[in-house]
Amino acid sequence: MANFPQGAIPYDGYPAPGAEAVKNQWAGDFFGSNNYQIGGYNLNASSLGMLRIETAGFSALSQSGNYFAKAIYPAISGNNENRAPTFPYVTVKWYYAANSVEVANNTNLSAEVAQLRAYGL
């Protein structure tokens, strides 16, 4: 087994030459919901054509510049694991760009679009 830096735990299949070539990748526009609720909502791996998500991330701001989205991972990782876990979903939360406060309940974000890139199995 490779000697990784303290706190660095790779996913299965990493490190290896061409490791990403055998992963599912998703990239494109991601629109907000028409009735956002505080706490966000789940983005399931299956809706991206994957069984599990390794990583997911959004562009810095929505195209309007008024909001940003974040992918929040389930709290299932530990510093004593042999391989990093993958996730069946991530929680998507939207924030106001002006103050980084989570968007209020019942906000219509259906016209807001951010770019999403995800990798998984």
Residue frames as qw, qx, qy, qz and C-alpha x, y, z in Angstrom:
[[0.000, 0.889, 0.458, 0.000, 0.00, 0.00, 0.00],
 [0.365, 0.609, -0.031, 0.704, 1.24, 3.47, -0.85],
 [0.406, -0.379, -0.451, 0.698, 2.36, 5.81, 1.86],
 [0.038, 0.764, 0.387, 0.515, -0.17, 8.69, 1.71],
 [0.073, 0.375, -0.340, 0.859, 0.21, 11.92, 3.69],
 [0.037, -0.273, -0.793, 0.543, -1.53, 11.96, 7.05],
 [0.334, 0.490, 0.384, -0.708, -5.25, 12.58, 6.59],
 [0.425, 0.421, -0.468, -0.651, -5.22, 11.69, 2.85],
 [0.535, 0.074, 0.831, -0.132, -7.47, 8.71, 2.06],
 [0.194, 0.218, -0.586, -0.756, -8.08, 7.90, -1.64],
 [0.805, 0.181, 0.114, -0.553, -11.20, 6.49, -3.27],
 [0.796, 0.010, 0.591, 0.127, -11.10, 2.92, -4.62],
 [0.707, 0.581, 0.295, 0.277, -9.17, 2.82, -7.87],
 [0.189, 0.912, -0.191, 0.308, -6.92, 5.77, -6.98],
 [0.180, 0.756, -0.334, -0.534, -4.08, 6.46, -7.40],
 [0.695, 0.122, 0.653, 0.275, -3.65, 4.87, -10.80],
 [0.050, -0.237, 0.466, 0.851, -2.81, 6.07, -14.30],
 [0.297, -0.148, -0.628, -0.704, -6.04, 6.83, -16.13],
 [0.001, 0.258, 0.855, -0.450, -8.19, 6.28, -13.02],
 [0.341, 0.424, 0.240, -0.804, -10.73, 8.89, -14.14],
 [0.314, 0.221, -0.669, -0.637, -11.12, 7.17, -17.52],
 [0.309, -0.206, -0.924, -0.094, -13.19, 4.42, -15.88],
 [0.022, 0.372, 0.601, -0.707, -15.35, 6.78, -13.80],
 [0.146, 0.742, 0.602, 0.256, -18.69, 8.28, -14.70],
 [0.220, -0.191, -0.083, 0.953, -18.51, 12.02, -15.22],
 [0.103, 0.787, 0.599, 0.110, -21.36, 14.51, -15.40],
 [0.242, -0.278, -0.017, 0.930, -21.04, 18.17, -16.37],
 [0.042, 0.526, 0.596, 0.605, -23.62, 20.76, -17.32],
 [0.225, -0.407, 0.056, -0.884, -26.15, 23.32, -16.20],
 [0.300, -0.346, -0.842, 0.284, -27.98, 22.82, -12.91],
 [0.226, -0.528, -0.196, -0.795, -31.13, 24.86, -12.23],
 [0.120, -0.098, 0.676, -0.720, -32.49, 25.62, -8.78],
 [0.014, -0.437, -0.899, 0.041, -35.86, 24.46, -7.50],
 [0.118, -0.545, -0.347, -0.754, -39.05, 26.51, -7.79],
 [0.597, -0.704, -0.101, -0.372, -39.75, 26.27, -4.03],
 [0.486, 0.357, -0.639, 0.478, -36.45, 26.16, -2.14],
 [0.704, -0.668, -0.164, -0.176, -36.61, 25.11, 1.51],
 [0.138, -0.787, 0.550, -0.242, -33.92, 25.84, 4.11],
 [0.720, -0.309, 0.619, -0.054, -31.70, 22.82, 4.57],
 [0.163, 0.463, -0.700, -0.518, -31.54, 22.12, 0.84],
 [0.899, 0.189, 0.123, -0.376, -32.53, 19.03, -1.10],
 [0.678, -0.273, 0.641, 0.236, -30.88, 15.78, -2.13],
 [0.537, 0.619, -0.430, -0.379, -29.24, 15.32, -5.51],
 [0.892, -0.143, 0.423, -0.065, -29.18, 11.56, -5.98],
 [0.281, -0.426, 0.727, 0.459, -26.35, 9.80, -7.80],
 [0.462, 0.337, 0.805, 0.156, -28.92, 7.94, -9.92],
 [0.325, 0.871, 0.290, -0.227, -30.24, 11.23, -11.32],
 [0.055, 0.819, -0.454, -0.345, -26.73, 11.83, -12.70],
 [0.851, 0.375, -0.335, -0.152, -26.52, 8.33, -14.18],
 [0.243, 0.491, -0.758, 0.355, -24.27, 7.04, -11.40],
 [0.704, -0.356, -0.613, 0.033, -24.48, 4.48, -8.63],
 [0.568, -0.656, -0.232, 0.440, -22.43, 6.57, -6.20],
 [0.225, 0.939, -0.062, 0.253, -20.92, 10.07, -6.17],
 [0.737, -0.085, -0.225, 0.632, -17.23, 10.58, -5.43],
 [0.218, -0.328, -0.119, 0.911, -17.12, 14.35, -5.88],
 [0.175, 0.755, 0.553, 0.305, -19.55, 17.07, -6.92],
 [0.295, -0.433, -0.133, 0.841, -18.99, 20.78, -7.18],
 [0.282, 0.851, 0.443, 0.012, -20.67, 23.90, -8.49],
 [0.406, 0.563, 0.049, 0.718, -19.41, 27.03, -10.23],
 [0.271, -0.047, -0.429, 0.861, -18.47, 29.92, -7.95],
 [0.298, 0.298, 0.285, -0.861, -21.71, 31.83, -8.69],
 [0.529, 0.546, 0.648, -0.047, -24.97, 31.29, -10.53],
 [0.447, 0.367, 0.412, 0.704, -25.05, 32.93, -13.95],
 [0.090, -0.899, -0.299, -0.308, -27.04, 35.87, -12.56],
 [0.356, 0.404, -0.432, 0.724, -24.33, 36.46, -9.95],
 [0.466, -0.547, 0.086, -0.691, -26.96, 36.68, -7.20],
 [0.884, -0.340, 0.197, -0.254, -26.61, 33.16, -5.72],
 [0.283, 0.493, -0.822, -0.036, -24.25, 30.23, -5.34],
 [0.930, -0.174, -0.142, -0.292, -24.87, 26.54, -4.75],
 [0.093, -0.568, 0.797, -0.183, -22.89, 24.10, -2.63],
 [0.817, -0.029, -0.549, -0.174, -22.80, 20.30, -2.53],
 [0.410, -0.559, 0.565, -0.447, -22.84, 19.05, 1.08],
 [0.541, 0.174, -0.819, -0.072, -21.72, 15.46, 1.60],
 [0.807, -0.491, -0.235, -0.230, -23.26, 13.05, 4.13],
 [0.210, -0.737, 0.572, -0.293, -21.22, 12.77, 7.33],
 [0.992, -0.077, 0.030, -0.096, -19.98, 9.19, 6.85],
 [0.636, 0.551, -0.412, 0.350, -16.21, 9.70, 6.56],
 [0.703, -0.703, 0.090, 0.052, -13.75, 8.91, 9.33],
 [0.144, 0.840, -0.523, -0.013, -9.98, 9.33, 9.68],
 [0.478, -0.372, 0.794, -0.043, -9.47, 5.62, 10.33],
 [0.846, 0.402, 0.245, -0.249, -10.96, 4.27, 7.07],
 [0.646, -0.158, 0.572, 0.481, -8.89, 2.34, 4.52],
 [0.229, 0.294, 0.565, 0.736, -10.62, 3.87, 1.46],
 [0.202, 0.135, 0.145, -0.959, -12.69, 7.03, 1.15],
 [0.377, 0.425, 0.800, -0.190, -16.44, 6.32, 0.94],
 [0.033, -0.197, -0.514, -0.834, -18.62, 7.26, -2.01],
 [0.246, 0.228, 0.484, -0.808, -22.07, 8.75, -1.57],
 [0.253, 0.473, 0.829, 0.159, -25.58, 7.87, -2.77],
 [0.087, 0.885, 0.371, 0.268, -26.45, 11.58, -2.77],
 [0.329, -0.005, -0.243, 0.913, -25.24, 15.07, -1.89],
 [0.013, -0.795, -0.533, 0.290, -27.39, 17.81, -0.40],
 [0.328, 0.439, 0.243, 0.800, -27.65, 20.93, -2.56],
 [0.208, -0.756, -0.405, 0.471, -27.89, 24.20, -0.65],
 [0.343, 0.660, 0.242, 0.623, -28.25, 27.63, -2.24],
 [0.410, -0.558, -0.278, 0.666, -26.91, 30.86, -0.72],
 [0.212, 0.967, 0.136, -0.024, -27.23, 34.59, -1.40],
 [0.714, 0.347, -0.082, 0.603, -23.99, 35.84, -2.99],
 [0.012, -0.809, 0.071, -0.584, -24.23, 39.20, -1.21],
 [0.403, -0.655, 0.425, -0.478, -23.94, 37.80, 2.33],
 [0.348, 0.245, -0.904, 0.046, -23.44, 33.99, 2.10],
 [0.475, -0.009, 0.613, -0.631, -26.69, 33.37, 4.03],
 [0.204, 0.193, 0.939, 0.200, -28.78, 30.38, 2.97],
 [0.236, -0.210, -0.447, -0.837, -31.68, 31.28, 0.68],
 [0.425, -0.031, 0.480, -0.767, -35.03, 31.76, 2.44],
 [0.372, 0.273, 0.881, -0.100, -37.91, 29.27, 2.37],
 [0.465, 0.689, 0.533, -0.156, -40.22, 29.38, -0.66],
 [0.019, 0.697, -0.351, -0.624, -37.68, 31.20, -2.84],
 [0.834, 0.499, 0.227, -0.062, -38.14, 30.47, -6.55],
 [0.308, -0.637, 0.556, 0.437, -34.71, 29.57, -7.95],
 [0.776, 0.334, 0.531, 0.068, -35.98, 27.90, -11.13],
 [0.506, 0.856, -0.008, 0.104, -34.41, 30.62, -13.31],
 [0.247, -0.823, 0.510, 0.032, -31.07, 30.40, -11.48],
 [0.957, 0.255, -0.116, 0.080, -28.44, 28.20, -13.10],
 [0.325, -0.756, 0.560, 0.100, -25.02, 27.13, -11.90],
 [0.668, 0.433, -0.592, -0.130, -22.59, 24.77, -13.56],
 [0.808, -0.402, 0.384, -0.198, -22.24, 21.33, -11.95],
 [0.544, 0.469, -0.695, -0.031, -19.44, 18.82, -12.37],
 [0.773, -0.383, 0.398, -0.312, -19.64, 15.42, -10.70],
 [0.394, 0.412, -0.819, -0.070, -17.55, 12.23, -10.73],
 [0.698, -0.255, 0.485, -0.461, -18.64, 8.84, -9.55],
 [0.248, -0.151, 0.950, 0.119, -19.13, 5.16, -10.12]]
